[in-house]
């Protein structure tokens, strides 16, 4: 069993917002010091925050959480969830049936999805 299962279980059981990127083997979560987005290596559990330069491991997070529970004040960006929201907004615009805008919106939706697919393939 990979360490990321333990880390994700810790985040879930403590209701800490997180996002696991299986391709990059990273986990995003709120920094317990400044609440900005931090990145953890899912293989080693080493994490760091670019915003406040703090770092540690899962063990560090467990100790911090025992002293004062980590409750994220920010929402972690989840690309898959964001893509669903963007596509839902496009669909809502398309159902309004404005003939002049419908083809432009559909064209924009296709281009955005093509752009996202490009970045997914190249990351």
Beta strands, then each sheet from edge to edge (+ up, - down):
strand 1: 18-21
strand 2: 26-30
strand 3: 37-41
strand 4: 47-48
strand 5: 55-56
sheet 1: 1+ 2- 3+ 4- 5+
end
